[in-house]
Amino acid sequence: MMGNLSDKLFHRLDNIEDVKEFYEAIDRKHLSNSMSPERPYTYWTIELYDKSNGIRGGGGLGVLAADTRRVAERQQVPFTLITPFYPSEPHQTYSNFENGAYHEKVSYAQYGFSFIDTVNIKANNQICTLDVIEKQLGSTRILCVTEPNFGELYSGDSGGDHRLYQEVSLGFGGYQALKLVGLKPAIMQLNEVATFFAALARLDELTSNGMDFYEAMVYTRKHTLYTNHTLVQAAEAEFSYAQFERYVFPNLRSKAVKKWLSDKFNDGRIKLSAVTIEIAELRSGVSKLHARVANYHDLAGNKVKFKAVTNGIDIPTWTLPEIVDYLKKTEIIDKFDLPTEKYLENIEKIEAKDIRVLKDLGRAEMNRVLSHRLDQYGNHPVVEGEALVFDFKRRFVDYKRPWLPFKDQERLADILERYNIHYFLAGRVHEGDHTMAAKLKRLLEIVDRNSILKKRVHYLPDYDEELGRALSIGANVSINTPIVGLEACGTSWMKDIINLGVLISTHDGGVADCPSDSYLSISGKNEAEETENLYLRMEEAARIWSNDFDLESTVKVELKNYMPVISGSRMLKDYLEYLF
């Protein structure tokens, strides 16, 4: 692979030249002394959404973590993802216009994880024993800590004791787990502030083993990347000094580290974002816009700069296989899922008949998945014939505005009926988000009172990877309506574009990496103007699908602009170049 990743590793690869070629674009001299199977890229995340490997996360952060690991495996990067294994998995139900939930117990053994040993942390005046489990996948591994009472993802309040216990377990327990399997991190990527304690554990180890505190801090900072994934800090946590006395300080051996951390409290409270920024010299945002507008300050009051590394997706995971084959045969993407040198020229060769044939295959796959999913009325909403499918599939939070198309129910009903459209809503309302649950209920009551909407609007609860992929593959048009300035990146829209769909969106997050004429852009000075513009765009999208020339033109423009953005291999390459 790269430099001295050892001849032994090279000989395990199916195509040695392919892997060497992937890294020719990167300065291998820097990488060669930085990473190896024993010194991997370590990726810390409080959630992973990878149901095939037994862990069902809560949203985009977990999906991105899974994609990043898959890309690393595909490109043979030595990569270790450290995350909790939650023994309780939440699921969503829907009945009588009310969201409900049930919890399913899961066992790591059934998903091929191996038990390694146990590690101990101190929490609330107790010694807590954590199981260390792992699953190796090519050049990568998933390394987890867990215990029977660990609970579920995002259990309790963000600043509550149980959440702090989970985060401390991941940081201090996960760092011990790394040592247990004989790994030393070449880099520590901290995904959101919940993973701060991993870097703290490293700082404490270095200092406790005799390194001067300031030297240890410099070393830790230079080898730590903090990646912020959201401009709306739902994940932001604030804890009290008393909580740290019970859960954090007992796990620190170094008095200097305890003193440093104690000094970061303000009026007996601490925000993890403030100390995460202090312990990580490298900081990244997940789109160009996000990196530019992220408003974080260090403890001295200086605004912190973020490097833009736009999220990407693992193309083979989220794309209809026939579309992947088509993009490779036409030399639009290469064997690494990167755009070829002639991708712009080759995109011009795409024809409407190819798009329609591929989307018909996607529709069949979507209907296969929908045949065992239920809508709000308990029906399987399979879409037959020439009907178009529009969708909104993403986490249900207020700033994403899933209710926006329903502001004028008569206007929406007219568009859906006139153009023969079925509209799918799929997304999870976080437990405890009573405001969004109430808005969803009102929205579905509006649908129920309108005979056209009742026939054509389908709400699909218990949103997951399978459903998200099926809609990306089968839908004609995707709608993305975040309030501009609040979406960090998003990746659902990337999956729609790579599957040859038409995107309607506000100019926010990763969508704003490219000009607003790269897709059907929603604009307006206020929400009323945006809503009117959305309806016009929905009609325009329907007309596009009725005309071969317009369909070709729209899909080509999207692909030309976003193909470099979408690629998860590009994202990984950007991280490697930034880090090493």
Secondary structure, DSSP 4 states (H G I P E B T S, - for coil): --TTS-HHHHTTSS-HHHHHHHTTTS-HHHHHTT-BTTB-EEEEES---BGGGTB--SSHHHHHHHHHHHHHHHTT--EEEEEE--SEEEEEEEETTEEEEEEEE--GGGGT-EEEEEEEEEETTEEEEEEEEEEEETTEEEEEEE-TT--STT-S-TTSHHHHHHHHIIIIIHHHHHHHTT---SEEEEESGGGHHHHHHHHHHHHHTT--HHHHHHHHHHTEEEE---SS-TT--EEEHHHHHHHTGGG---HHHHHHHHTT-BTTEEEHHHHHHHH-SEEEESSHHHHHH---B-TTSPBPP-EE----B-HHHHS-HHHHHHHHHTTSB-TTSSBPTTHHHHHTT--HHHHHHHHHHHHHHHHHHHTT---TTS------TT-EEEEEES---GGG-TTGGGSSHHHHHHHHHHTTEEEEEE-PPPTT-HHHHHHHHHHHHHHHHSHHHHHHEEEE-S--HHHHHHHHHH-SEEEE-PPTTS----SHHHHHHHTT-EEEEES-GGGGGS-GGGSEEE--SSHHHHHHHHHHHHHHHHHHTT-HHHHHHHHHHHHHHHHHHHBHHHHHHHHHHHH-
